[in-house]
Amino acid sequence: MKKRDSLGTRLRYAFDKSMAAGPIALIGWLAALSLVIIIAAATFLAVTRIAPQGGEPLGFLEAFWESLMRSIDSGTMGGDTGWAFRLVMLVVTIAGIFVLSTLIGILSAGVDGKLNELRKGRSRVLETDHTIILNWSPSIFDVISELVIANASRRRPRIVVMANMDKVEMEDEIAAKVGKLGNTRIICRSGDPTDLYDLAIVNPQTSRSIIVLSPDGDDPDSQVIKSVLALVNDPSRRTDPYNIAAEIRDGKNADVARVVGGAEVQLVLADQLISRIVVHSSRQSGLSGVYSELLDFDGCEIYTTEQSDLVGRTFGEAVMAYEHCALIGLCDSNGRVSLNPPSDQLIGKGSRAIIIAEDDAAIKLGSAKVAFDSAAIVSQQPIEAKPERTLILGWNRRGPIITYELSRYVAPGSTLTIAADTPGLEREVAELPVAGDNLSVSCRITDTSSSTALASLNVPSYDHVLVLGYSETMAAQPADTRTLVTLLHLRKIADDAGLHISIVSEMIDVRNRELAAVTKADDFVVSNRLVSLMLAQASENQYLAAIFDELLDEKGSEIYMRPVAGYVAIDKPLTFWTIAESARLRGEIAIGYRRIRAGDADQRALGGVTVNPLKSEALTYLPEDRIIVLARD
């Protein structure tokens, strides 16, 4: 009895385990049951020698075949004769009907389950050489749009998106907000990007690159770090390194993220990136257009590529060796980036050139001898630093970073006034860190959307005005609306005073950029778009984060916009070769110009900025035109 109970228990356990295993296991059980019934019937017929009426007794194999046919097709027994034989075949046929109907039910349930799994976005991705985007944020639409442009020349490009959202909802939002996808296919999957099992669904082992966005909600940096940790420490991960671009909001978490991701991760410090570009743009009108051009795939980009023909040359010679692109730095064999190195530095083997070009096909040495007008080059005049007065209208989490960055650049005696009506502003301003004692900071609690309040600030007396969005206390659209109201009031103040006021505004949503154009501000820094562009570029270029770290660091070479008349005489048309040579003699690299002419098309809203112009084209310049240079001061 115990044996039977033990056997019955084991059979029930095996059957329950098969039920949990899914349709394939159940089909196996049905096949085994059918085989047992057919063998039992065949054995019974062979032993008892029961045969159709008037027929010869059946052997085991013949009886097996007869039983198999009746279990598959119930109509086969219609021609049987002899009641004993009919009774045996009836049992086999009824068992066959039961097995077949059960099999149909299992297959139907299995197909329904798979279709439901596809609808939920839980099926495994089989793509290779694809780009993966983890998490969901407002930046995702710009990231996808840029990757679509980058993928235009690729064969069968794929972008796989995974987030804790419904698959259909993600697909609908992307279709509504991204527009044309060209030859790129978008694949959405629902899952937790911090979970190893869910990450396996998007098949990171065969991916081209991975972008980890900062999701909405509390403590987004922890989610990003956990996703990176899951990727690089997956026991079943590939041996080749990943190319991961991850967004981190709070710079305090950057060190932890670097420890977790190591050399496989490029960090885009969102708040630091935006804050530094806001500060640089506020002090040099039009500079945001330069950064947008460098980060946008639809135009000139930054490439890092080996150029064997440059080995043995000095960097100064190499700068003047390209007509259709601009050499701006070197990356050594250890991956260290150096922008605008000394002109006499020799380029060694294993070095990669950092080049601005329209596409990688345009990167080639010039064939003709460089011709420039040495007589037009003027000597460098010292630039005297003067105290500056800056006004910040509005406040958000990037305000402290902007204040600190500003304090690193201004001359002694400079002042900063912060005017906003956010809770606890006075206490926060009192505790703001600044570099050195060149900048004194004061606070005004006021409604920045009120024309009366703005008039009381004497706005025309300031050298620079920065308008920040209230992104910490308002949603994106209301915050941008309040920014637009402030800009319209500032425009009226400037018109009434008959003065030009240098204004840089931070916008949160790129869709409000065109509306803001009527305010005639000098520059617009679109927060989400800049971060999106940087992430998309970093996913394609593993050195880009390090390049921009140096570009935006006061200790490295930075981008400046300086009067063209300070480099060359502008009494006649000149080629850019002449301007480039003048900059080279000063230890700088000329990468473009800003020329605003009435009637000139500005379809990409770059404010007259041209990066990487054709160096042999002769142009006429005016005193208000600017040269874009990469320089150390």
C-alpha positions as CSV (number, residue, x, y, z in Angstrom):
1,M,0.0,0.0,0.0
2,K,2.8,2.3,0.9
3,K,4.5,1.5,-2.4
4,R,1.3,2.4,-4.4
5,D,0.9,5.6,-2.4
6,S,4.5,6.5,-3.0
7,L,4.2,5.7,-6.7
8,G,1.0,7.7,-7.0
9,T,2.5,10.6,-5.2
10,R,5.5,10.6,-7.5
11,L,3.2,10.4,-10.6
12,R,1.0,13.3,-9.3
13,Y,4.2,15.3,-8.6
14,A,5.6,14.6,-12.0
15,F,2.2,15.6,-13.6
16,D,1.9,18.8,-11.6
17,K,5.5,19.7,-12.5
18,S,4.6,19.2,-16.2
19,M,1.5,21.3,-15.9
20,A,3.7,24.1,-14.6
21,A,6.3,23.6,-17.3
22,G,3.9,24.6,-20.1
23,P,2.3,23.3,-23.3
24,I,5.4,21.4,-24.5
25,A,5.6,19.2,-21.4
26,L,1.8,18.5,-21.5
27,I,2.0,17.5,-25.2
28,G,4.8,15.1,-24.1
29,W,2.5,13.6,-21.5
30,L,-0.3,13.1,-24.0
31,A,2.1,11.4,-26.5
32,A,3.2,9.0,-23.7
33,L,-0.4,8.3,-22.7
34,S,-1.3,7.6,-26.4
35,L,1.6,5.3,-26.8
36,V,0.7,3.3,-23.7
37,I,-2.9,2.9,-24.9
38,I,-1.8,1.8,-28.4
39,I,0.8,-0.6,-27.1
40,A,-1.7,-2.1,-24.6
41,A,-4.3,-2.6,-27.3
42,A,-1.8,-4.1,-29.7
43,T,-0.5,-6.5,-27.1
44,F,-4.0,-7.5,-26.1
45,L,-4.9,-8.2,-29.7
46,A,-1.7,-10.2,-30.4
47,V,-2.1,-12.3,-27.2
48,T,-5.8,-13.0,-27.5
49,R,-5.6,-13.4,-31.3
50,I,-8.8,-11.4,-31.8
51,A,-9.2,-10.4,-35.4
52,P,-11.8,-8.8,-37.7
53,Q,-14.5,-11.3,-38.6
54,G,-13.2,-13.7,-41.3
55,G,-9.7,-12.3,-41.0
56,E,-6.3,-13.7,-40.0
57,P,-5.1,-13.1,-36.4
58,L,-2.9,-10.0,-36.1
59,G,0.7,-9.9,-35.1
60,F,2.0,-7.2,-32.7
61,L,3.2,-4.8,-35.3
62,E,0.0,-5.1,-37.4
63,A,-2.1,-4.7,-34.3
64,F,0.0,-1.6,-33.3
65,W,-0.7,-0.1,-36.7
66,E,-4.4,-0.8,-36.6
67,S,-4.7,0.8,-33.1
68,L,-2.6,3.8,-34.1
69,M,-4.9,4.5,-37.1
70,R,-8.0,4.4,-35.0
71,S,-6.6,6.6,-32.3
72,I,-5.8,9.3,-34.9
73,D,-9.0,9.0,-37.0
74,S,-12.2,7.9,-35.3
75,G,-13.8,7.2,-38.7
76,T,-11.4,4.3,-39.4
77,M,-13.3,1.9,-37.1
78,G,-16.5,2.3,-39.3
79,G,-15.5,-0.7,-41.4
80,D,-14.5,-3.0,-38.5
81,T,-16.2,-6.4,-38.3
82,G,-16.5,-8.8,-35.4
83,W,-17.8,-7.6,-32.0
84,A,-14.8,-8.5,-30.0
85,F,-12.5,-6.6,-32.4
86,R,-15.0,-3.7,-32.5
87,L,-15.0,-3.5,-28.7
88,V,-11.2,-3.3,-28.5
89,M,-11.0,-0.7,-31.3
90,L,-13.9,1.3,-29.7
91,V,-11.8,1.7,-26.5
92,V,-8.8,2.8,-28.5
93,T,-10.8,5.2,-30.5
94,I,-12.5,6.8,-27.5
95,A,-9.1,7.2,-25.9
96,G,-7.8,8.8,-29.1
97,I,-10.7,11.2,-29.2
98,F,-9.9,12.2,-25.6
99,V,-6.2,12.7,-26.3
100,L,-6.8,14.6,-29.5
101,S,-9.3,17.0,-28.0
102,T,-7.0,17.6,-25.1
103,L,-4.1,18.3,-27.5
104,I,-6.2,20.8,-29.4
105,G,-7.1,22.6,-26.1
106,I,-3.5,22.7,-25.0
107,L,-2.3,24.1,-28.4
108,S,-5.0,26.7,-28.4
109,A,-4.1,27.8,-24.9
110,G,-0.4,27.8,-25.7
111,V,-1.0,30.0,-28.8
112,D,-3.2,32.4,-26.8
113,G,-0.6,32.6,-24.1
114,K,2.2,33.4,-26.6
115,L,0.0,36.1,-28.3
116,N,-0.8,37.5,-24.9
117,E,2.9,37.5,-24.1
118,L,3.6,39.4,-27.3
119,R,0.9,41.9,-26.6
120,K,2.4,42.5,-23.1
121,G,5.9,42.9,-24.6
122,R,7.5,40.0,-22.7
123,S,8.9,38.0,-25.6
124,R,12.7,37.9,-26.1
125,V,14.3,40.2,-28.7
126,L,16.2,38.3,-31.4
127,E,17.9,41.3,-33.0
128,T,21.6,41.9,-33.2
129,D,23.7,45.1,-33.5
130,H,20.7,47.1,-32.0
131,T,20.6,50.1,-29.7
132,I,18.9,49.6,-26.4
133,I,17.1,52.4,-24.5
134,L,16.3,51.6,-20.8
135,N,13.7,53.6,-18.8
136,W,11.2,56.2,-20.0
137,S,11.5,59.9,-19.7
138,P,10.6,63.0,-21.8
139,S,14.1,62.8,-23.3
140,I,13.3,59.5,-25.1
141,F,11.6,61.1,-28.1
142,D,14.6,63.3,-28.9
143,V,17.0,60.4,-28.4
144,I,15.1,58.3,-30.8
145,S,14.8,61.1,-33.3
146,E,18.6,61.6,-33.3
147,L,19.3,57.9,-33.6
148,V,17.0,57.7,-36.6
149,I,19.1,60.3,-38.3
150,A,22.3,58.5,-37.3
151,N,20.9,55.2,-38.6
152,A,20.0,56.5,-42.1
153,S,23.1,55.0,-43.7
154,R,22.8,51.6,-41.8
155,R,21.3,48.4,-43.0
156,R,18.3,47.2,-40.9
157,P,18.8,49.4,-37.8
158,R,16.8,48.6,-34.7
159,I,16.1,50.4,-31.5
160,V,14.8,48.4,-28.5
161,V,13.0,50.3,-25.7
162,M,12.4,48.7,-22.3
163,A,10.6,50.5,-19.4
164,N,8.0,49.8,-16.7
165,M,5.2,50.8,-19.0
166,D,2.6,49.1,-21.2
167,K,4.0,48.1,-24.6
168,V,1.1,49.5,-26.6
169,E,1.2,52.7,-24.7
170,M,4.9,53.2,-25.4
171,E,4.4,52.4,-29.1
172,D,1.6,54.9,-29.4
173,E,3.5,57.7,-27.7
174,I,6.6,57.1,-29.9
175,A,4.4,57.1,-33.1
176,A,2.7,60.3,-32.0
177,K,5.8,62.3,-31.0
178,V,8.7,61.1,-33.0
179,G,7.3,61.2,-36.5
180,K,9.1,59.6,-39.4
181,L,11.4,56.7,-38.5
182,G,13.0,56.2,-41.9
183,N,14.6,52.8,-42.1
184,T,14.7,52.4,-38.3
185,R,12.4,49.9,-36.6
186,I,11.3,50.5,-33.0
187,I,10.8,47.5,-30.7
188,C,9.2,48.0,-27.3
189,R,9.3,45.7,-24.3
190,S,7.7,46.0,-20.9
191,G,10.0,45.1,-17.9
192,D,12.1,46.4,-15.1
193,P,15.5,47.6,-16.4
194,T,17.1,46.8,-13.0
195,D,16.1,43.1,-13.1
196,L,18.5,40.6,-14.6
197,Y,15.7,38.4,-16.0
198,D,13.9,41.3,-17.6
199,L,17.2,42.7,-19.1
200,A,17.7,39.3,-20.9
201,I,14.5,40.1,-22.8
202,V,16.2,42.9,-24.8
203,N,19.3,40.7,-25.6
204,P,22.1,43.1,-24.5
205,Q,24.8,40.5,-25.4
206,T,24.4,41.3,-29.1
207,S,23.7,45.0,-28.8
208,R,25.5,47.8,-30.5
209,S,25.1,50.3,-27.6
210,I,22.9,50.9,-24.6
211,I,21.4,54.2,-23.4
212,V,20.2,54.4,-19.8
213,L,17.8,57.3,-19.3
214,S,17.0,58.9,-15.9
215,P,13.4,58.0,-15.2
216,D,10.8,60.2,-13.6
217,G,10.1,59.6,-9.9
218,D,12.0,59.6,-6.6
219,D,15.8,58.9,-6.6
220,P,16.2,58.3,-10.4
221,D,20.0,58.1,-10.1
222,S,19.7,54.9,-8.0
223,Q,17.6,53.3,-10.8
224,V,20.2,54.2,-13.4
225,I,23.1,52.9,-11.3
226,K,21.2,49.6,-10.6
227,S,20.6,49.1,-14.3
228,V,24.3,49.7,-15.1
229,L,25.2,47.3,-12.3
230,A,22.8,44.6,-13.6
231,L,24.3,45.0,-17.1
232,V,28.0,44.8,-16.3
233,N,27.7,42.1,-13.6
234,D,25.3,39.8,-15.3
235,P,26.8,36.2,-15.0
236,S,25.8,35.4,-18.6
237,R,27.1,38.7,-20.1
238,R,29.3,38.8,-23.1
239,T,33.1,39.0,-22.8
240,D,33.4,42.1,-25.0
241,P,32.8,45.4,-23.2
242,Y,29.5,47.2,-23.5
243,N,29.1,50.8,-24.8
244,I,26.8,52.3,-22.2
245,A,25.7,55.9,-22.1
246,A,24.0,56.7,-18.8
247,E,22.2,59.9,-17.6
248,I,23.0,61.0,-14.0
249,R,21.2,64.0,-12.6
250,D,23.1,64.6,-9.4
251,G,26.8,64.9,-9.8
252,K,27.3,63.5,-6.3
253,N,26.3,60.1,-7.6
254,A,28.8,60.2,-10.5
255,D,31.7,58.5,-8.6
256,V,29.5,55.6,-7.6
257,A,28.3,55.2,-11.2
258,R,31.8,55.2,-12.5
259,V,32.9,52.5,-10.0
260,V,29.9,50.4,-11.0
261,G,30.3,50.8,-14.8
262,G,34.0,51.2,-15.1
263,A,35.3,51.8,-18.6
264,E,32.1,50.5,-20.2
265,V,30.0,53.5,-19.2
266,Q,30.0,57.1,-20.3
267,L,28.2,59.3,-17.8
268,V,26.2,62.3,-19.0
269,L,25.8,64.5,-15.9
270,A,22.6,66.2,-17.0
271,D,22.5,69.1,-14.5
272,Q,26.2,69.9,-14.9
273,L,25.9,69.8,-18.7
274,I,22.9,72.1,-18.9
275,S,24.3,74.5,-16.2
276,R,27.7,74.9,-17.9
277,I,26.2,75.5,-21.3
278,V,23.8,78.1,-19.8
279,V,26.7,79.9,-18.1
280,H,28.9,79.8,-21.3
281,S,26.0,81.0,-23.5
282,S,25.1,83.8,-21.1
283,R,28.6,85.3,-21.5
284,Q,28.9,84.7,-25.2
285,S,25.8,85.3,-27.4
286,G,25.1,82.5,-29.9
287,L,27.2,79.9,-28.2
288,S,24.2,77.5,-27.6
289,G,23.9,77.2,-31.4
290,V,27.5,75.9,-31.5
291,Y,26.8,73.2,-28.9
292,S,23.6,72.3,-30.6
293,E,25.4,71.8,-33.9
294,L,28.1,69.7,-32.4
295,L,25.6,67.4,-30.6
296,D,23.0,67.2,-33.4
297,F,23.4,64.4,-35.9
298,D,21.8,66.6,-38.5
299,G,24.9,68.6,-39.3
300,C,28.5,68.5,-38.2
301,E,29.5,66.0,-35.5
302,I,32.6,65.1,-33.5
303,Y,34.4,62.0,-34.6
304,T,37.4,60.1,-33.2
305,T,39.3,58.2,-35.8
306,E,42.8,56.9,-36.5
307,Q,44.6,59.0,-39.1
308,S,47.9,57.2,-40.0
309,D,48.9,60.0,-42.3
310,L,49.3,62.3,-39.4
311,V,51.9,60.2,-37.5
312,G,55.1,62.1,-37.2
313,R,53.6,65.5,-37.9
314,T,53.2,68.3,-35.3
315,F,49.6,69.1,-34.2
316,G,49.9,72.6,-35.6
317,E,50.8,71.1,-39.1
318,A,47.9,68.6,-38.8
319,V,45.4,71.4,-38.0
320,M,46.1,73.0,-41.3
321,A,45.9,69.7,-43.3
322,Y,42.2,69.5,-43.6
323,E,39.9,71.6,-45.8
324,H,36.5,69.9,-45.2
325,C,36.8,69.2,-41.5
326,A,38.4,70.6,-38.4
327,L,41.0,68.8,-36.2
328,I,40.5,69.9,-32.6
329,G,42.4,67.4,-30.5
330,L,43.9,64.0,-29.9
331,C,43.1,60.8,-28.0
332,D,46.1,58.8,-27.0
333,S,46.3,55.0,-26.9
334,N,45.1,54.9,-23.3
335,G,41.9,56.8,-24.2
336,R,43.0,60.1,-22.6
337,V,41.5,63.1,-24.4
338,S,43.5,66.3,-25.1
339,L,41.7,69.2,-26.9
340,N,43.9,71.8,-28.5
341,P,47.3,70.4,-27.4
342,P,50.5,72.4,-27.9
343,S,51.1,73.2,-31.6
344,D,54.5,71.6,-31.5
345,Q,53.3,68.2,-30.0
346,L,54.2,65.3,-32.3
347,I,51.4,62.9,-33.2
348,G,52.5,59.3,-32.3
349,K,51.3,55.9,-33.4
350,G,48.1,54.7,-31.8
351,S,46.7,58.2,-31.4
352,R,43.2,59.0,-32.6
353,A,42.3,62.3,-34.2
354,I,39.3,64.2,-32.7
355,I,37.7,65.8,-35.8
356,I,34.6,67.9,-36.5
357,A,33.1,66.8,-39.8
358,E,29.8,66.5,-41.6
359,D,30.2,62.8,-41.8
360,D,33.0,60.2,-41.6
361,A,33.4,60.1,-45.4
362,A,34.5,63.7,-45.4
363,I,37.5,63.0,-43.1
364,K,40.4,63.1,-45.5
365,L,43.6,65.2,-45.8
366,G,43.5,68.1,-48.3
367,S,45.4,67.6,-51.6
368,A,46.2,71.2,-52.4
369,K,48.8,73.4,-50.7
370,V,47.3,75.7,-48.1
371,A,47.0,79.3,-49.3
372,F,46.3,82.1,-46.9
373,D,46.8,85.9,-46.8
374,S,49.5,86.4,-44.2
375,A,49.3,90.2,-44.7
376,A,45.7,90.2,-43.4
377,I,46.7,88.5,-40.1
378,V,46.7,91.1,-37.2
379,S,48.6,90.8,-33.9
380,Q,46.8,89.7,-30.8
381,Q,45.6,92.4,-28.5
382,P,45.3,91.8,-24.7
383,I,41.7,91.5,-23.4
384,E,41.0,93.3,-20.2
385,A,38.7,91.4,-17.8
386,K,36.0,93.7,-16.3
387,P,33.5,93.1,-13.5
388,E,30.1,91.8,-14.7
389,R,26.6,92.2,-13.4
390,T,24.4,89.2,-13.9
391,L,20.7,88.7,-13.1
392,I,19.0,85.3,-12.7
393,L,15.2,85.2,-13.0
394,G,13.6,82.0,-11.8
395,W,15.1,79.1,-9.9
396,N,15.5,75.3,-10.0
397,R,17.9,72.6,-8.9
398,R,20.4,73.7,-11.5
399,G,20.7,77.2,-9.9
400,P,23.4,76.4,-7.4
401,I,25.5,74.7,-10.2
402,I,25.0,77.8,-12.5
403,T,26.1,80.1,-9.7
404,Y,29.2,78.1,-8.9
405,E,30.2,77.9,-12.6
406,L,29.6,81.6,-13.1
407,S,31.9,82.4,-10.1
408,R,34.8,80.5,-11.8
409,Y,34.8,82.8,-14.9
410,V,33.9,86.4,-13.8
411,A,36.4,89.1,-12.9
412,P,36.8,90.4,-9.3
413,G,34.1,92.8,-8.3
414,S,31.3,90.9,-10.2
415,T,27.8,90.6,-8.8
416,L,24.9,88.2,-9.2
417,T,21.3,88.9,-8.3
418,I,18.9,86.0,-8.0
419,A,15.2,87.0,-8.3
420,A,12.5,84.3,-7.8
421,D,9.6,83.4,-5.6
422,T,10.4,79.7,-4.7
423,P,10.0,78.5,-1.1
424,G,13.2,78.7,1.0
425,L,15.1,80.7,-1.6
426,E,16.7,83.2,0.8
427,R,18.2,80.3,2.9
428,E,19.4,78.5,-0.2
429,V,21.1,81.6,-1.6
430,A,22.8,82.3,1.7
431,E,24.4,78.8,1.5
432,L,25.4,78.8,-2.1
433,P,29.0,77.8,-2.7
434,V,31.1,80.0,-4.9
435,A,34.7,79.7,-6.2
436,G,36.9,82.4,-4.7
437,D,35.7,85.9,-3.8
438,N,35.3,87.3,-7.3
439,L,31.4,87.1,-7.2
440,S,29.1,88.5,-4.6
441,V,25.5,87.0,-4.6
442,S,22.3,88.7,-3.4
443,C,18.6,87.6,-3.4
444,R,15.3,89.2,-4.3
445,I,12.0,87.5,-3.5
446,T,9.8,88.6,-6.4
447,D,7.2,87.4,-9.0
448,T,9.3,87.1,-12.2
449,S,6.1,86.9,-14.3
450,S,5.0,90.4,-13.2
451,S,6.0,93.4,-15.3
452,T,5.9,95.7,-12.3
453,A,8.2,93.4,-10.3
454,L,10.7,93.1,-13.2
455,A,10.7,96.9,-13.7
456,S,11.7,97.3,-10.1
457,L,14.9,95.3,-10.7
458,N,16.3,97.8,-13.2
459,V,17.0,95.0,-15.8
460,P,18.9,97.2,-18.3
461,S,21.6,97.8,-15.8
462,Y,22.8,94.2,-16.0
463,D,25.3,92.8,-18.4
464,H,23.7,89.3,-18.6
465,V,20.2,88.0,-17.8
466,L,19.5,84.3,-17.3
467,V,15.9,83.1,-17.2
468,L,15.5,79.7,-15.5
469,G,12.3,77.5,-15.5
470,Y,10.5,76.6,-12.3
471,S,10.9,72.9,-13.1
472,E,11.0,71.8,-9.4
473,T,7.7,73.3,-8.5
474,M,5.8,73.1,-11.8
475,A,5.2,70.7,-14.6
476,A,7.1,71.2,-17.9
477,Q,4.4,73.1,-19.8
478,P,3.4,75.5,-17.0
479,A,7.0,76.2,-16.2
480,D,7.8,77.0,-19.9
481,T,4.6,79.2,-20.0
482,R,5.9,81.2,-17.1
483,T,9.3,81.5,-18.7
484,L,7.6,82.8,-22.0
485,V,5.7,85.5,-20.0
486,T,8.9,86.6,-18.3
487,L,10.7,86.8,-21.7
488,L,7.9,88.9,-23.2
489,H,8.1,91.4,-20.3
490,L,11.9,91.6,-20.8
491,R,11.4,92.3,-24.5
492,K,9.1,95.2,-23.7
493,I,11.6,96.5,-21.1
494,A,14.4,96.4,-23.7
495,D,12.2,98.1,-26.3
496,D,11.2,100.9,-24.0
497,A,14.8,101.5,-22.9
498,G,16.0,101.4,-26.5
499,L,18.8,99.0,-25.5
500,H,19.8,95.4,-26.3
501,I,19.7,93.2,-23.2
502,S,21.8,90.0,-23.3
503,I,19.2,87.3,-22.4
504,V,19.7,83.5,-22.2
505,S,16.7,81.4,-21.4
506,E,16.4,77.8,-20.3
507,M,13.4,76.0,-21.9
508,I,12.3,72.5,-20.7
509,D,10.3,71.3,-23.7
510,V,11.7,71.7,-27.2
511,R,8.2,72.3,-28.6
512,N,8.1,75.7,-26.9
513,R,11.4,76.8,-28.6
514,E,9.6,78.2,-31.7
515,L,7.1,80.1,-29.6
516,A,9.9,81.7,-27.6
517,A,11.5,83.0,-30.8
518,V,9.2,86.0,-30.8
519,T,10.8,87.2,-27.5
520,K,14.1,87.9,-29.4
521,A,16.2,86.4,-26.6
522,D,19.9,85.8,-27.6
523,D,20.0,82.1,-26.8
524,F,17.7,79.3,-25.8
525,V,19.1,76.3,-23.9
526,V,16.6,73.5,-24.2
527,S,17.3,71.3,-21.2
528,N,15.8,67.9,-22.2
529,R,17.0,68.2,-25.8
530,L,20.6,68.9,-24.9
531,V,20.7,65.8,-22.6
532,S,19.0,63.7,-25.3
533,L,21.5,64.8,-27.9
534,M,24.5,64.1,-25.6
535,L,23.2,60.6,-24.8
536,A,22.6,59.8,-28.5
537,Q,26.0,61.0,-29.5
538,A,27.7,59.2,-26.6
539,S,26.1,55.9,-27.7
540,E,27.8,56.3,-31.1
541,N,31.1,57.7,-29.8
542,Q,32.7,56.2,-26.7
543,Y,35.0,59.2,-26.2
544,L,32.3,61.9,-26.4
545,A,31.6,62.3,-22.7
546,A,35.3,62.9,-22.0
547,I,35.5,65.4,-24.9
548,F,32.7,67.5,-23.5
549,D,34.0,67.2,-20.0
550,E,37.1,69.1,-21.2
551,L,35.2,71.4,-23.5
552,L,33.1,72.7,-20.5
553,D,35.9,72.7,-17.9
554,E,37.6,76.0,-17.2
555,K,40.9,74.2,-16.9
556,G,40.8,72.8,-20.4
557,S,40.2,74.3,-23.8
558,E,36.8,75.9,-24.3
559,I,34.8,77.4,-27.1
560,Y,34.9,81.2,-27.4
561,M,33.2,83.6,-29.8
562,R,35.5,86.5,-30.5
563,P,35.4,89.5,-32.9
564,V,36.7,88.6,-36.3
565,A,38.6,91.9,-36.5
566,G,40.8,90.8,-33.6
567,Y,42.2,88.1,-35.9
568,V,42.3,89.5,-39.4
569,A,41.8,92.7,-41.3
570,I,38.2,92.8,-42.7
571,D,38.6,95.4,-45.4
572,K,38.4,92.7,-48.1
573,P,37.0,89.1,-48.6
574,L,39.1,86.4,-46.9
575,T,39.2,82.6,-46.9
576,F,38.8,80.7,-43.6
577,W,42.4,79.4,-44.2
578,T,43.6,82.9,-43.2
579,I,41.5,83.0,-40.1
580,A,42.6,79.5,-39.2
581,E,46.2,80.4,-39.5
582,S,45.8,83.5,-37.4
583,A,44.2,81.4,-34.6
584,R,46.9,78.7,-34.9
585,L,49.6,81.3,-34.4
586,R,47.9,82.1,-31.1
587,G,47.7,78.5,-30.0
588,E,44.0,78.4,-30.8
589,I,41.8,76.4,-33.3
590,A,39.3,78.2,-35.5
591,I,36.2,76.0,-36.0
592,G,33.6,78.3,-37.4
593,Y,32.0,81.8,-37.5
594,R,28.8,83.6,-36.7
595,R,27.6,85.9,-39.5
596,I,24.0,87.2,-39.3
597,R,22.8,88.7,-42.6
598,A,19.3,89.9,-43.4
599,G,17.6,87.4,-45.7
600,D,20.0,84.5,-44.9
601,A,18.2,81.2,-44.2
602,D,18.5,79.9,-40.7
603,Q,16.4,76.7,-41.0
604,R,18.0,75.0,-38.0
605,A,17.7,78.1,-35.7
606,L,21.5,78.3,-35.0
607,G,21.5,82.1,-34.9
608,G,23.9,82.6,-37.8
609,V,26.4,80.0,-36.5
610,T,28.4,78.0,-39.1
611,V,30.6,75.2,-37.7
612,N,33.3,73.7,-39.9
613,P,33.0,76.0,-42.9
614,L,34.7,75.3,-46.3
615,K,38.1,76.8,-45.7
616,S,38.8,77.8,-49.3
617,E,35.6,80.0,-49.6
618,A,36.3,83.7,-49.4
619,L,33.8,85.8,-47.4
620,T,33.3,89.4,-46.4
621,Y,33.1,90.0,-42.7
622,L,31.7,92.9,-40.6
623,P,32.9,94.2,-37.2
624,E,29.9,92.5,-35.4
625,D,30.8,89.1,-36.9
626,R,32.4,86.5,-34.6
627,I,35.0,83.8,-35.0
628,I,34.4,80.5,-33.1
629,V,37.7,79.3,-31.6
630,L,38.8,76.6,-29.3
631,A,41.2,78.2,-26.8
632,R,42.6,77.9,-23.3
633,D,41.6,81.4,-22.2
